[in-house]
């Protein structure tokens, strides 16, 4: 998997490749999950389907399919 860096200018609908990305200052990124920083896994198929899973420092996981909005998937508590 390729690894890239995303910032406030990154449009999450336009990520070209499957990969693991670091998010920095992404709270205002177009179509992003609203996190200031965190990680994103972008899975894109040859048929054009896309699944994105994002997580931040609070262990909040958000998920979306295609161009839909991110939604909470689950919160993980370590305590």
RALIN-V276928 format. One record per backbone hydrogen bond with DSSP energy under -1.0 kcal/mol. NH is the residue of the N-H (numbers start at 1). CO is the residue of the C=O. If there is no record, write none. Layout:
nh->(NH NH)
co->(CO CO)
This chain:
nh->(4 6 10 12 14 19 20 21 22 23 24 25 26 29 32 38 39 40 41 42 43 45 48 51 52 53 54 55 59 61 62 63 64 66 68 71 73 76)
co->(20 22 7 30 11 42 2 40 4 38 6 36 36 26 29 23 55 21 53 19 51 49 45 43 64 41 62 39 56 74 54 71 52 50 65 63 61 59)
